[in-house]
Amino acid sequence: MKHSEKICIITDLDGTLLPKSKKPLKQDLLAIRAFEQAGGIFTIATGRTVQASEIYMNLLDLKSPVIVFNGACIYDNMKKNMLFMQGLPDSAKAMTEETLTENPHVGIEVLCAENTWVVNNTDYEQEHIKICGVRPKYGAVSEVTGDWIKVLFSMSPNDMPDFMNYIANKNYQDVSFIRSELKFYEMLPKGISKGSALTAYRNLPNMQDFKFIAVGDFDNDIAMLQSADFAVCPANATDSVKAVSDIILTRTCEQGAMEELITRILSGENFI
C-alpha cells in the first residue's frame, strides 16, 4: 500500500467481520490497526442500530463515520450525531399493524433513532434482541414513540419464503424490503440500502478522493458491494454475494477473513 493511496475498507459486521461469537478475532483487530497505520481508513456498514453498534465502534476505535440501520443513517461516533437519516413514511405504521394482525407468528421490532421497540415478542425476536445486545421497550404498534427508521421481522427460515411472498403480494408503496439474514426480513425507506448510503458517504468531507473496498456476506450487502470500487466477500458468503464480488477470500469470518484481505492490500496487491 503506497503512501499516496487513499483506501477505505467499509465492512459489514455480522458474518463478515464478526464470527458467531460476536467478538472480533484478535488477528483481525491487529490487521485493522496495521492498515490504519499505513494510512487507510476502516469503518463499518451494518444493519444494527447505533446502540447495537456502539460496542464495536468503541472496540475498533473507529474515527470515521459509520453506516447503520442498513443504510438509513450515517452516524459520526466521534461527535455523537447523525450526518444523514432517512426515516420510514407514516404509512409504515399501518403496514406493520396489518402485517402483525395477519402474521401473528412473526416477531416484529420497530427500530427508531433512540430506541428499539418490540411489538411482537416471539422466540426468534428474543434471539435477535440477544444478538444485538440492546435493552428494548415493549408495546403495541400504536405505543411506539420516535422516528421510525426500519422494521425488522423475525421468523423460522422455513417460514421466510411464504412471508416474503406475502409482502410481495401486498405491494406496499414508499418502502423497500430486504432479507438481512436467514431469519430476518426488514422494511426500509424506499430506495435506501447500504449502497445508497455508500454513495452519500463518498460526499462526506475529505472522503471524495478515497477508493472504497466493500466487504459483505449476505443479500443486504449486495448494493454496497456494487456501489464500491472493489467488492470482497468472505468464504462463507452467500452465492448471490459471491456472484457480485471481485474477490472471494479463502477464509471465513471464523478464520480471519479480514486479516487475509488486509494482508493482501498491504503486500501491494493491486485491488483498484
Phi and psi in degrees as GROMACS dihedral restraints (atoms count N, CA, C in turn):
[ dihedral_restraints ]
;  ai    aj    ak    al  type     phi  dphi    fc
    3     4     5     6     1   -79.9    20    10
    4     5     6     7     1   151.6    20    10
    6     7     8     9     1   -62.7    20    10
    7     8     9    10     1   -26.7    20    10
    9    10    11    12     1   -78.5    20    10
   10    11    12    13     1   -13.8    20    10
   12    13    14    15     1   -78.7    20    10
   13    14    15    16     1   138.3    20    10
   15    16    17    18     1  -116.2    20    10
   16    17    18    19     1   102.6    20    10
   18    19    20    21     1  -121.8    20    10
   19    20    21    22     1   134.5    20    10
   21    22    23    24     1  -119.1    20    10
   22    23    24    25     1   122.2    20    10
   24    25    26    27     1   -91.6    20    10
   25    26    27    28     1   125.0    20    10
   27    28    29    30     1  -122.8    20    10
   28    29    30    31     1   119.0    20    10
   30    31    32    33     1  -125.1    20    10
   31    32    33    34     1   146.0    20    10
   33    34    35    36     1   -65.4    20    10
   34    35    36    37     1   157.9    20    10
   36    37    38    39     1   -92.5    20    10
   37    38    39    40     1   -79.0    20    10
   39    40    41    42     1   -64.5    20    10
   40    41    42    43     1   121.4    20    10
   42    43    44    45     1    86.9    20    10
   43    44    45    46     1    -6.0    20    10
   45    46    47    48     1  -119.9    20    10
   46    47    48    49     1   -67.9    20    10
   48    49    50    51     1   -85.7    20    10
   49    50    51    52     1   -37.7    20    10
   51    52    53    54     1   -94.4    20    10
   52    53    54    55     1   130.6    20    10
   54    55    56    57     1   -78.5    20    10
   55    56    57    58     1  -173.5    20    10
   57    58    59    60     1   -62.5    20    10
   58    59    60    61     1   -27.7    20    10
   60    61    62    63     1   -68.6    20    10
   61    62    63    64     1   -16.1    20    10
   63    64    65    66     1    67.1    20    10
   64    65    66    67     1    17.7    20    10
   66    67    68    69     1  -117.3    20    10
   67    68    69    70     1   120.8    20    10
   69    70    71    72     1   -56.5    20    10
   70    71    72    73     1   142.7    20    10
   72    73    74    75     1   -71.9    20    10
   73    74    75    76     1   143.2    20    10
   75    76    77    78     1   -57.8    20    10
   76    77    78    79     1   -39.7    20    10
   78    79    80    81     1   -64.1    20    10
   79    80    81    82     1   -34.8    20    10
   81    82    83    84     1   -69.8    20    10
   82    83    84    85     1   -41.1    20    10
   84    85    86    87     1   -62.9    20    10
   85    86    87    88     1   -41.7    20    10
   87    88    89    90     1   -65.5    20    10
   88    89    90    91     1   -38.3    20    10
   90    91    92    93     1   -66.7    20    10
   91    92    93    94     1   -40.2    20    10
   93    94    95    96     1   -61.1    20    10
   94    95    96    97     1   -42.8    20    10
   96    97    98    99     1   -61.5    20    10
   97    98    99   100     1   -42.6    20    10
   99   100   101   102     1   -64.1    20    10
  100   101   102   103     1   -39.3    20    10
  102   103   104   105     1   -63.9    20    10
  103   104   105   106     1   -43.1    20    10
  105   106   107   108     1   -67.6    20    10
  106   107   108   109     1   -38.2    20    10
  108   109   110   111     1   -65.7    20    10
  109   110   111   112     1   -25.0    20    10
  111   112   113   114     1   -83.3    20    10
  112   113   114   115     1    -1.8    20    10
  114   115   116   117     1   108.5    20    10
  115   116   117   118     1     0.6    20    10
  117   118   119   120     1   -84.0    20    10
  118   119   120   121     1   162.3    20    10
  120   121   122   123     1  -110.3    20    10
  121   122   123   124     1   135.7    20    10
  123   124   125   126     1  -123.3    20    10
  124   125   126   127     1   131.6    20    10
  126   127   128   129     1  -152.0    20    10
  127   128   129   130     1  -179.9    20    10
  129   130   131   132     1  -125.7    20    10
  130   131   132   133     1   154.6    20    10
  132   133   134   135     1  -134.1    20    10
  133   134   135   136     1   112.5    20    10
  135   136   137   138     1  -134.7    20    10
  136   137   138   139     1   158.3    20    10
  138   139   140   141     1   -80.1    20    10
  139   140   141   142     1   -10.5    20    10
  141   142   143   144     1   -68.0    20    10
  142   143   144   145     1   160.7    20    10
  144   145   146   147     1   -76.8    20    10
  145   146   147   148     1   173.3    20    10
  147   148   149   150     1   -58.5    20    10
  148   149   150   151     1   -46.8    20    10
  150   151   152   153     1   -61.3    20    10
  151   152   153   154     1   -39.6    20    10
  153   154   155   156     1   -78.6    20    10
  154   155   156   157     1   -11.4    20    10
  156   157   158   159     1  -101.6    20    10
  157   158   159   160     1   -16.6    20    10
  159   160   161   162     1   -57.3    20    10
  160   161   162   163     1   -39.4    20    10
  162   163   164   165     1   -59.3    20    10
  163   164   165   166     1   -35.8    20    10
  165   166   167   168     1   -82.5    20    10
  166   167   168   169     1   -34.3    20    10
  168   169   170   171     1   -58.0    20    10
  169   170   171   172     1   -42.3    20    10
  171   172   173   174     1   -76.1    20    10
  172   173   174   175     1   -41.4    20    10
  174   175   176   177     1   -63.1    20    10
  175   176   177   178     1   -39.4    20    10
  177   178   179   180     1   -84.1    20    10
  178   179   180   181     1    -7.3    20    10
  180   181   182   183     1    53.7    20    10
  181   182   183   184     1    50.5    20    10
  183   184   185   186     1   -73.5    20    10
  184   185   186   187     1   127.8    20    10
  186   187   188   189     1  -105.5    20    10
  187   188   189   190     1    -9.5    20    10
  189   190   191   192     1  -105.3    20    10
  190   191   192   193     1   155.4    20    10
  192   193   194   195     1   -57.2    20    10
  193   194   195   196     1   157.6    20    10
  195   196   197   198     1  -122.3    20    10
  196   197   198   199     1   152.9    20    10
  198   199   200   201     1   -95.6    20    10
  199   200   201   202     1   126.2    20    10
  201   202   203   204     1  -128.6    20    10
  202   203   204   205     1   174.7    20    10
  204   205   206   207     1    55.2    20    10
  205   206   207   208     1    35.4    20    10
  207   208   209   210     1    56.2    20    10
  208   209   210   211     1    32.5    20    10
  210   211   212   213     1   106.0    20    10
  211   212   213   214     1    -6.0    20    10
  213   214   215   216     1   -76.4    20    10
  214   215   216   217     1   -15.5    20    10
  216   217   218   219     1  -143.5    20    10
  217   218   219   220     1   147.2    20    10
  219   220   221   222     1  -118.7    20    10
  220   221   222   223     1   125.9    20    10
  222   223   224   225     1  -121.2    20    10
  223   224   225   226     1   134.3    20    10
  225   226   227   228     1   -97.4    20    10
  226   227   228   229     1   104.1    20    10
  228   229   230   231     1   -71.9    20    10
  229   230   231   232     1   -24.7    20    10
  231   232   233   234     1   -70.0    20    10
  232   233   234   235     1   -41.9    20    10
  234   235   236   237     1   -98.8    20    10
  235   236   237   238     1    -5.4    20    10
  237   238   239   240     1    58.3    20    10
  238   239   240   241     1    48.1    20    10
  240   241   242   243     1  -147.7    20    10
  241   242   243   244     1   156.2    20    10
  243   244   245   246     1   -80.0    20    10
  244   245   246   247     1   130.0    20    10
  246   247   248   249     1   -92.6    20    10
  247   248   249   250     1   -24.6    20    10
  249   250   251   252     1  -153.4    20    10
  250   251   252   253     1   137.4    20    10
  252   253   254   255     1  -151.4    20    10
  253   254   255   256     1   129.0    20    10
  255   256   257   258     1  -123.7    20    10
  256   257   258   259     1   112.8    20    10
  258   259   260   261     1   -91.2    20    10
  259   260   261   262     1   168.1    20    10
  261   262   263   264     1   -72.9    20    10
  262   263   264   265     1   154.0    20    10
  264   265   266   267     1   -71.4    20    10
  265   266   267   268     1   161.6    20    10
  267   268   269   270     1   -58.7    20    10
  268   269   270   271     1   -28.5    20    10
  270   271   272   273     1   -63.7    20    10
  271   272   273   274     1   -17.5    20    10
  273   274   275   276     1   -62.6    20    10
  274   275   276   277     1   -27.2    20    10
  276   277   278   279     1   -66.7    20    10
  277   278   279   280     1   -44.5    20    10
  279   280   281   282     1   -67.4    20    10
  280   281   282   283     1   -37.3    20    10
  282   283   284   285     1   -62.4    20    10
  283   284   285   286     1   -43.3    20    10
  285   286   287   288     1   -66.3    20    10
  286   287   288   289     1   -42.0    20    10
  288   289   290   291     1   -61.9    20    10
  289   290   291   292     1   -43.8    20    10
  291   292   293   294     1   -64.8    20    10
  292   293   294   295     1   -43.0    20    10
  294   295   296   297     1   -62.6    20    10
  295   296   297   298     1   -40.5    20    10
  297   298   299   300     1   -65.2    20    10
  298   299   300   301     1   -44.4    20    10
  300   301   302   303     1   -61.4    20    10
  301   302   303   304     1   -39.4    20    10
  303   304   305   306     1   -92.4    20    10
  304   305   306   307     1    -8.3    20    10
  306   307   308   309     1  -138.9    20    10
  307   308   309   310     1    67.0    20    10
  309   310   311   312     1   -66.0    20    10
  310   311   312   313     1   -13.6    20    10
  312   313   314   315     1   -83.2    20    10
  313   314   315   316     1    -9.1    20    10
  315   316   317   318     1   -93.5    20    10
  316   317   318   319     1   127.8    20    10
  318   319   320   321     1   -71.0    20    10
  319   320   321   322     1   142.7    20    10
  321   322   323   324     1  -138.2    20    10
  322   323   324   325     1   133.2    20    10
  324   325   326   327     1  -133.8    20    10
  325   326   327   328     1   145.2    20    10
  327   328   329   330     1  -107.3    20    10
  328   329   330   331     1   123.8    20    10
  330   331   332   333     1  -104.0    20    10
  331   332   333   334     1   117.2    20    10
  333   334   335   336     1  -108.9    20    10
  334   335   336   337     1   171.3    20    10
  336   337   338   339     1   -59.7    20    10
  337   338   339   340     1   -36.8    20    10
  339   340   341   342     1  -104.3    20    10
  340   341   342   343     1   -27.8    20    10
  342   343   344   345     1  -141.3    20    10
  343   344   345   346     1   159.2    20    10
  345   346   347   348     1  -107.7    20    10
  346   347   348   349     1   127.1    20    10
  348   349   350   351     1  -111.6    20    10
  349   350   351   352     1   128.0    20    10
  351   352   353   354     1   -97.2    20    10
  352   353   354   355     1   120.2    20    10
  354   355   356   357     1  -110.9    20    10
  355   356   357   358     1    -8.4    20    10
  357   358   359   360     1  -150.4    20    10
  358   359   360   361     1   103.9    20    10
  360   361   362   363     1   -95.1    20    10
  361   362   363   364     1    79.9    20    10
  363   364   365   366     1   -88.7    20    10
  364   365   366   367     1   176.5    20    10
  366   367   368   369     1   -61.1    20    10
  367   368   369   370     1   -40.4    20    10
  369   370   371   372     1   -69.1    20    10
  370   371   372   373     1   -32.7    20    10
  372   373   374   375     1   -67.0    20    10
  373   374   375   376     1   -41.6    20    10
  375   376   377   378     1   -62.3    20    10
  376   377   378   379     1   -36.1    20    10
  378   379   380   381     1   -63.1    20    10
  379   380   381   382     1   -42.2    20    10
  381   382   383   384     1   -65.9    20    10
  382   383   384   385     1   -41.5    20    10
  384   385   386   387     1   -61.6    20    10
  385   386   387   388     1   -39.9    20    10
  387   388   389   390     1   -63.8    20    10
  388   389   390   391     1   -41.3    20    10
  390   391   392   393     1   -60.4    20    10
  391   392   393   394     1   -43.7    20    10
  393   394   395   396     1   -77.0    20    10
  394   395   396   397     1   -23.0    20    10
  396   397   398   399     1    67.6    20    10
  397   398   399   400     1    34.0    20    10
  399   400   401   402     1  -111.1    20    10
  400   401   402   403     1   161.8    20    10
  402   403   404   405     1  -105.3    20    10
  403   404   405   406     1   102.2    20    10
  405   406   407   408     1   -82.6    20    10
  406   407   408   409     1   169.6    20    10
  408   409   410   411     1  -101.3    20    10
  409   410   411   412     1   154.4    20    10
  411   412   413   414     1  -121.6    20    10
  412   413   414   415     1   138.8    20    10
  414   415   416   417     1   174.8    20    10
  415   416   417   418     1   175.0    20    10
  417   418   419   420     1   -74.3    20    10
  418   419   420   421     1   164.2    20    10
  420   421   422   423     1   -54.3    20    10
  421   422   423   424     1   -41.2    20    10
  423   424   425   426     1   -67.7    20    10
  424   425   426   427     1   -16.4    20    10
  426   427   428   429     1   -93.4    20    10
  427   428   429   430     1    -8.2    20    10
  429   430   431   432     1   -68.2    20    10
  430   431   432   433     1   129.1    20    10
  432   433   434   435     1  -115.2    20    10
  433   434   435   436     1   151.7    20    10
  435   436   437   438     1   105.4    20    10
  436   437   438   439     1   169.0    20    10
  438   439   440   441     1   -74.3    20    10
  439   440   441   442     1   124.5    20    10
  441   442   443   444     1   -75.4    20    10
  442   443   444   445     1   124.4    20    10
  444   445   446   447     1  -101.3    20    10
  445   446   447   448     1   -46.1    20    10
  447   448   449   450     1  -156.1    20    10
  448   449   450   451     1   165.2    20    10
  450   451   452   453     1  -123.8    20    10
  451   452   453   454     1   131.8    20    10
  453   454   455   456     1  -111.4    20    10
  454   455   456   457     1   132.4    20    10
  456   457   458   459     1  -111.4    20    10
  457   458   459   460     1   129.6    20    10
  459   460   461   462     1  -121.9    20    10
  460   461   462   463     1   142.7    20    10
  462   463   464   465     1  -167.9    20    10
  463   464   465   466     1   173.4    20    10
  465   466   467   468     1   -63.2    20    10
  466   467   468   469     1   139.7    20    10
  468   469   470   471     1   -54.3    20    10
  469   470   471   472     1   -29.2    20    10
  471   472   473   474     1   -68.0    20    10
  472   473   474   475     1   -27.3    20    10
  474   475   476   477     1   -87.1    20    10
  475   476   477   478     1   -12.4    20    10
  477   478   479   480     1   -61.1    20    10
  478   479   480   481     1   -45.6    20    10
  480   481   482   483     1   -58.1    20    10
  481   482   483   484     1   -43.5    20    10
  483   484   485   486     1   -65.3    20    10
  484   485   486   487     1   -38.8    20    10
  486   487   488   489     1   -67.8    20    10
  487   488   489   490     1   -40.3    20    10
  489   490   491   492     1   -63.5    20    10
  490   491   492   493     1   -37.8    20    10
  492   493   494   495     1   -66.5    20    10
  493   494   495   496     1   -39.1    20    10
  495   496   497   498     1   -58.3    20    10
  496   497   498   499     1   -48.5    20    10
  498   499   500   501     1   -64.1    20    10
  499   500   501   502     1   -42.5    20    10
  501   502   503   504     1   -61.3    20    10
  502   503   504   505     1   -39.8    20    10
  504   505   506   507     1   -70.7    20    10
  505   506   507   508     1   -23.0    20    10
  507   508   509   510     1   -70.5    20    10
  508   509   510   511     1   -28.8    20    10
  510   511   512   513     1    52.1    20    10
  511   512   513   514     1    47.8    20    10
  513   514   515   516     1   -62.5    20    10
  514   515   516   517     1   140.4    20    10
  516   517   518   519     1   -99.5    20    10
  517   518   519   520     1   156.6    20    10
  519   520   521   522     1    66.8    20    10
  520   521   522   523     1    14.2    20    10
  522   523   524   525     1  -138.6    20    10
  523   524   525   526     1   162.8    20    10
  525   526   527   528     1  -123.1    20    10
  526   527   528   529     1   159.3    20    10
  528   529   530   531     1  -129.1    20    10
  529   530   531   532     1   142.9    20    10
  531   532   533   534     1  -145.2    20    10
  532   533   534   535     1   142.5    20    10
  534   535   536   537     1   -87.5    20    10
  535   536   537   538     1   121.7    20    10
  537   538   539   540     1  -105.7    20    10
  538   539   540   541     1    -8.1    20    10
  540   541   542   543     1  -169.2    20    10
  541   542   543   544     1   170.3    20    10
  543   544   545   546     1   -58.0    20    10
  544   545   546   547     1   -30.6    20    10
  546   547   548   549     1  -107.6    20    10
  547   548   549   550     1    -0.2    20    10
  549   550   551   552     1  -125.6    20    10
  550   551   552   553     1   134.8    20    10
  552   553   554   555     1  -130.8    20    10
  553   554   555   556     1   139.2    20    10
  555   556   557   558     1  -128.2    20    10
  556   557   558   559     1   143.4    20    10
  558   559   560   561     1   -99.1    20    10
  559   560   561   562     1   124.7    20    10
  561   562   563   564     1  -124.9    20    10
  562   563   564   565     1   163.3    20    10
  564   565   566   567     1   -58.6    20    10
  565   566   567   568     1   148.9    20    10
  567   568   569   570     1   -55.5    20    10
  568   569   570   571     1   128.9    20    10
  570   571   572   573     1    81.1    20    10
  571   572   573   574     1     1.9    20    10
  573   574   575   576     1   -93.6    20    10
  574   575   576   577     1   136.0    20    10
  576   577   578   579     1  -160.3    20    10
  577   578   579   580     1   173.8    20    10
  579   580   581   582     1   -62.9    20    10
  580   581   582   583     1   -27.9    20    10
  582   583   584   585     1   -69.1    20    10
  583   584   585   586     1   -43.7    20    10
  585   586   587   588     1   -65.2    20    10
  586   587   588   589     1   -34.8    20    10
  588   589   590   591     1   -68.6    20    10
  589   590   591   592     1   -36.9    20    10
  591   592   593   594     1   -64.5    20    10
  592   593   594   595     1   -38.1    20    10
  594   595   596   597     1   -60.4    20    10
  595   596   597   598     1   -42.4    20    10
  597   598   599   600     1   -68.1    20    10
  598   599   600   601     1   -35.2    20    10
  600   601   602   603     1   -61.7    20    10
  601   602   603   604     1   -37.0    20    10
  603   604   605   606     1   -60.2    20    10
  604   605   606   607     1   -24.8    20    10
  606   607   608   609     1   -93.3    20    10
  607   608   609   610     1     2.4    20    10
  609   610   611   612     1   -67.6    20    10
  610   611   612   613     1   155.4    20    10
  612   613   614   615     1   -53.6    20    10
  613   614   615   616     1   132.4    20    10
  615   616   617   618     1    70.6    20    10
  616   617   618   619     1    11.0    20    10
  618   619   620   621     1  -107.6    20    10
  619   620   621   622     1    -5.7    20    10
  621   622   623   624     1   -63.3    20    10
  622   623   624   625     1   -28.2    20    10
  624   625   626   627     1   -92.3    20    10
  625   626   627   628     1     0.2    20    10
  627   628   629   630     1   -85.0    20    10
  628   629   630   631     1   146.9    20    10
  630   631   632   633     1   -98.8    20    10
  631   632   633   634     1   137.6    20    10
  633   634   635   636     1  -107.8    20    10
  634   635   636   637     1   125.8    20    10
  636   637   638   639     1  -104.2    20    10
  637   638   639   640     1   112.7    20    10
  639   640   641   642     1   -98.3    20    10
  640   641   642   643     1   143.4    20    10
  642   643   644   645     1  -130.8    20    10
  643   644   645   646     1   128.8    20    10
  645   646   647   648     1  -157.7    20    10
  646   647   648   649     1   168.5    20    10
  648   649   650   651     1  -129.5    20    10
  649   650   651   652     1   -15.6    20    10
  651   652   653   654     1  -130.2    20    10
  652   653   654   655     1   175.5    20    10
  654   655   656   657     1   -57.5    20    10
  655   656   657   658     1   -34.7    20    10
  657   658   659   660     1   -72.4    20    10
  658   659   660   661     1    -4.0    20    10
  660   661   662   663     1   -95.5    20    10
  661   662   663   664     1   -12.0    20    10
  663   664   665   666     1   -60.4    20    10
  664   665   666   667     1   -44.7    20    10
  666   667   668   669     1   -61.7    20    10
  667   668   669   670     1   -37.3    20    10
  669   670   671   672     1   -67.1    20    10
  670   671   672   673     1   -43.5    20    10
  672   673   674   675     1   -60.5    20    10
  673   674   675   676     1   -39.9    20    10
  675   676   677   678     1   -72.7    20    10
  676   677   678   679     1   -24.4    20    10
  678   679   680   681     1   -87.1    20    10
  679   680   681   682     1   -14.6    20    10
  681   682   683   684     1   -80.4    20    10
  682   683   684   685     1   167.2    20    10
  684   685   686   687     1   -76.3    20    10
  685   686   687   688     1   -25.7    20    10
  687   688   689   690     1  -150.7    20    10
  688   689   690   691     1   133.8    20    10
  690   691   692   693     1  -112.3    20    10
  691   692   693   694     1   131.6    20    10
  693   694   695   696     1  -132.9    20    10
  694   695   696   697     1   145.8    20    10
  696   697   698   699     1  -139.8    20    10
  697   698   699   700     1   152.1    20    10
  699   700   701   702     1   -74.5    20    10
  700   701   702   703     1   167.9    20    10
  702   703   704   705     1   -64.7    20    10
  703   704   705   706     1   -21.3    20    10
  705   706   707   708     1   -88.0    20    10
  706   707   708   709     1     5.9    20    10
  708   709   710   711     1   -65.1    20    10
  709   710   711   712     1   157.7    20    10
  711   712   713   714     1   -68.3    20    10
  712   713   714   715     1   161.0    20    10
  714   715   716   717     1   -61.3    20    10
  715   716   717   718     1   -36.1    20    10
  717   718   719   720     1   -66.1    20    10
  718   719   720   721     1   -34.1    20    10
  720   721   722   723     1   -73.4    20    10
  721   722   723   724     1   -42.3    20    10
  723   724   725   726     1   -59.2    20    10
  724   725   726   727     1   -33.3    20    10
  726   727   728   729     1   -66.8    20    10
  727   728   729   730     1   -24.4    20    10
  729   730   731   732     1  -106.5    20    10
  730   731   732   733     1     4.4    20    10
  732   733   734   735     1   -92.4    20    10
  733   734   735   736     1   141.8    20    10
  735   736   737   738     1   -76.5    20    10
  736   737   738   739     1   -33.0    20    10
  738   739   740   741     1  -135.0    20    10
  739   740   741   742     1   132.4    20    10
  741   742   743   744     1  -104.5    20    10
  742   743   744   745     1   113.4    20    10
  744   745   746   747     1   -65.8    20    10
  745   746   747   748     1   158.0    20    10
  747   748   749   750     1   -83.9    20    10
  748   749   750   751     1   -16.8    20    10
  750   751   752   753     1  -102.8    20    10
  751   752   753   754     1   152.8    20    10
  753   754   755   756     1   -90.5    20    10
  754   755   756   757     1   176.5    20    10
  756   757   758   759     1   -65.1    20    10
  757   758   759   760     1   -21.0    20    10
  759   760   761   762     1   -80.6    20    10
  760   761   762   763     1   -13.9    20    10
  762   763   764   765     1  -113.6    20    10
  763   764   765   766     1     4.0    20    10
  765   766   767   768     1    92.6    20    10
  766   767   768   769     1    46.8    20    10
  768   769   770   771     1   -59.4    20    10
  769   770   771   772     1   -38.7    20    10
  771   772   773   774     1   -65.7    20    10
  772   773   774   775     1   -38.8    20    10
  774   775   776   777     1   -60.8    20    10
  775   776   777   778     1   -41.5    20    10
  777   778   779   780     1   -60.3    20    10
  778   779   780   781     1   -46.5    20    10
  780   781   782   783     1   -60.8    20    10
  781   782   783   784     1   -50.1    20    10
  783   784   785   786     1   -66.7    20    10
  784   785   786   787     1   -37.7    20    10
  786   787   788   789     1   -58.7    20    10
  787   788   789   790     1   -40.3    20    10
  789   790   791   792     1   -69.4    20    10
  790   791   792   793     1   -37.4    20    10
  792   793   794   795     1   -65.8    20    10
  793   794   795   796     1   -48.0    20    10
  795   796   797   798     1   -71.1    20    10
  796   797   798   799     1   -21.3    20    10
  798   799   800   801     1   -77.4    20    10
  799   800   801   802     1    -7.0    20    10
  801   802   803   804     1    99.9    20    10
  802   803   804   805     1     7.2    20    10
  804   805   806   807     1   -60.6    20    10
  805   806   807   808     1   135.0    20    10
  807   808   809   810     1   -83.4    20    10
  808   809   810   811     1    95.6    20    10
  810   811   812   813     1   -84.3    20    10
  811   812   813   814     1   -40.2    20    10
